[in-house]
């Protein structure tokens, strides 16, 4: 009789783990995304068109740190409210899909600065951030991969357009897309 109970307990554990592995990462922040988008709009206005100096990059790096902080705090708050474990399988899979393109973007930023290609960074940043959001978003709610695709399109447009428009594409991808996507997430999937 004990072996039957043990087998049943093992089966239940297996089912729970399978359901957890199949679960979506739903702690993507809606209102946090709106706030992140607002900071990008301010940063685009402050930075102006891309130029080949480190001050322009610094302005955007400061915004990246601010946006990352807002996003992380929003994810932690939303996960806490919904009871989603941030160390759970869904969150781990999301991060494993999201992080590699961001690391590639950071490395390419260093290369582009060293090669005097700083004005072309908007295309790089938008393409790789969009790739990360799309990849991670495949494990999340439907709007997230669409947000990533929109950022990627803005990156393609930044490469195809005059360099002087780069900050406008950053405002579109990091700003407007986050605001619209964040609002949809907040309304349909909670804060």
C-alpha positions as CSV (number, residue, x, y, z in Angstrom):
1,X,0.0,0.0,0.0
2,X,2.9,2.4,0.8
3,X,4.4,1.9,-2.6
4,X,1.1,2.8,-4.2
5,X,1.0,6.1,-2.3
6,X,4.6,6.8,-3.1
7,X,4.0,6.1,-6.8
8,X,0.9,8.4,-6.7
9,X,2.9,11.1,-5.0
10,X,5.7,10.8,-7.6
11,X,3.1,11.0,-10.4
12,X,1.6,14.1,-8.9
13,X,5.1,15.7,-8.5
14,X,5.8,14.9,-12.1
15,X,2.5,16.4,-13.3
16,X,3.1,19.6,-11.2
17,X,6.6,19.9,-12.7
18,X,5.3,19.4,-16.2
19,X,2.6,22.0,-15.7
20,X,5.1,24.5,-14.3
21,X,7.5,23.9,-17.2
22,X,4.7,24.5,-19.6
23,X,3.5,27.7,-17.9
24,X,3.8,31.2,-19.3
25,X,6.0,33.8,-17.7
26,X,3.2,36.3,-16.8
27,X,5.1,38.7,-14.6
28,X,6.0,40.9,-17.6
29,X,5.2,44.4,-16.3
30,X,2.5,46.5,-17.9
31,X,2.7,49.7,-16.0
32,X,6.5,49.2,-15.6
33,X,6.7,49.0,-19.4
34,X,4.8,52.2,-19.7
35,X,7.3,53.9,-17.3
36,X,10.2,52.4,-19.2
37,X,8.8,53.8,-22.4
38,X,8.4,57.2,-20.9
39,X,12.1,57.3,-19.8
40,X,13.1,56.4,-23.4
41,X,11.1,59.3,-24.8
42,X,12.8,61.7,-22.4
43,X,16.2,60.2,-23.2
44,X,15.6,60.6,-27.0
45,X,14.8,64.3,-26.5
46,X,17.8,64.8,-24.3
47,X,20.3,62.9,-26.4
48,X,19.4,64.2,-29.8
49,X,20.6,62.5,-33.0
50,X,23.3,59.9,-32.7
51,X,26.8,61.2,-32.8
52,X,30.2,59.7,-32.6
53,X,31.0,60.6,-29.0
54,X,30.8,58.7,-25.7
55,X,28.5,61.3,-24.1
56,X,25.7,60.3,-26.4
57,X,26.2,56.7,-25.5
58,X,26.4,57.5,-21.8
59,X,23.0,59.2,-21.9
60,X,21.4,56.1,-23.3
61,X,23.3,53.8,-20.9
62,X,22.0,55.8,-18.0
63,X,18.5,55.3,-19.4
64,X,19.2,51.6,-19.8
65,X,20.1,51.3,-16.1
66,X,16.9,53.3,-15.2
67,X,14.7,51.2,-17.4
68,X,16.3,48.0,-16.2
69,X,15.6,49.0,-12.6
70,X,12.0,50.0,-13.3
71,X,11.5,46.7,-15.2
72,X,13.1,44.5,-12.5
73,X,11.1,46.2,-9.7
74,X,7.9,45.9,-11.7
75,X,8.5,42.2,-12.4
76,X,9.3,41.5,-8.7
77,X,6.1,43.4,-7.6
78,X,3.9,41.7,-10.2
79,X,5.3,38.2,-9.5
80,X,4.7,38.8,-5.8
81,X,1.1,39.8,-6.4
82,X,0.4,36.9,-8.7
83,X,2.3,34.3,-6.7
84,X,4.6,33.5,-9.6
85,X,8.0,32.3,-8.3
86,X,10.9,34.3,-9.9
87,X,13.1,31.2,-9.5
88,X,10.6,29.0,-11.1
89,X,11.0,27.2,-14.5
90,X,8.9,29.7,-16.5
91,X,11.0,32.7,-15.3
92,X,14.3,30.8,-15.8
93,X,13.3,29.9,-19.4
94,X,12.2,33.5,-20.1
95,X,15.6,34.8,-18.9
96,X,17.6,32.2,-20.8
97,X,15.9,33.2,-24.0
98,X,16.0,37.0,-23.2
99,X,19.5,37.4,-22.0
100,X,21.8,36.2,-24.9
101,X,20.7,38.9,-27.4
102,X,21.3,41.6,-24.6
103,X,24.8,40.3,-24.0
104,X,25.5,40.4,-27.7
105,X,24.2,43.9,-27.8
106,X,26.5,45.0,-25.0
107,X,29.5,43.4,-26.7
108,X,28.6,45.0,-30.1
109,X,28.2,48.3,-28.3
110,X,31.9,48.1,-27.3
111,X,32.9,47.1,-30.8
112,X,30.9,49.8,-32.5
113,X,32.3,52.5,-30.2
114,X,35.9,51.3,-30.8
115,X,35.3,51.3,-34.6
116,X,33.8,54.7,-34.7
117,X,30.3,53.4,-35.6
118,X,28.5,54.9,-32.5
119,X,25.9,56.6,-34.7
120,X,24.8,53.1,-35.9
121,X,24.1,51.8,-32.4
122,X,20.3,52.5,-32.5
123,X,19.9,49.8,-35.1
124,X,22.0,47.3,-33.1
125,X,20.3,48.0,-29.8
126,X,16.8,47.8,-31.3
127,X,17.4,44.7,-33.3
128,X,19.0,42.7,-30.4
129,X,16.7,44.0,-27.7
130,X,13.8,43.1,-30.0
131,X,15.3,39.7,-30.6
132,X,15.5,39.1,-26.8
133,X,12.0,40.3,-26.2
134,X,10.7,38.1,-29.0
135,X,12.6,35.0,-27.8
136,X,11.6,35.5,-24.2
137,X,8.2,36.5,-25.2
138,X,7.5,33.2,-26.9
139,X,7.3,31.9,-23.3
140,X,5.0,34.8,-22.2
141,X,1.7,36.4,-23.1
142,X,1.0,37.1,-26.8
143,X,1.7,40.8,-26.8
144,X,5.3,40.4,-25.6
145,X,6.8,38.8,-28.8
146,X,4.8,41.3,-30.8
147,X,6.6,44.1,-28.8
148,X,9.9,42.4,-29.7
149,X,9.0,42.3,-33.3
150,X,8.1,46.0,-33.3
151,X,11.5,46.8,-31.8
152,X,13.2,44.7,-34.4
153,X,11.4,46.5,-37.2
154,X,12.4,49.9,-35.7
155,X,16.0,48.6,-35.7
156,X,15.8,47.6,-39.4
157,X,14.3,51.1,-40.1
158,X,17.2,52.7,-38.2
159,X,19.7,50.9,-40.4
160,X,17.8,51.8,-43.5
161,X,17.4,55.5,-42.6
162,X,19.7,58.5,-42.3
163,X,21.9,58.2,-39.1
164,X,20.4,61.5,-37.8
165,X,17.1,59.8,-37.3
166,X,18.5,57.1,-34.9
167,X,17.2,58.8,-31.7
168,X,13.7,58.9,-33.3
169,X,13.8,55.1,-33.8
170,X,15.0,54.6,-30.3
171,X,12.0,56.8,-29.1
172,X,9.7,54.6,-31.2
173,X,11.1,51.2,-30.2
174,X,12.1,51.8,-26.6
175,X,9.5,54.5,-26.0
176,X,6.2,54.3,-27.9
177,X,6.3,50.5,-28.3
178,X,6.8,50.0,-24.6
179,X,4.1,52.4,-23.7
180,X,1.6,50.8,-26.1
181,X,2.6,47.2,-25.2
182,X,2.8,48.0,-21.5
183,X,-0.7,49.5,-21.5
184,X,-2.1,46.4,-23.3
185,X,-0.3,44.1,-20.8
186,X,-1.6,46.2,-17.8
187,X,-5.2,46.1,-19.1
188,X,-5.4,42.5,-20.3
189,X,-2.9,40.7,-17.9
190,X,-2.9,42.9,-14.8
191,X,-0.4,45.7,-13.9
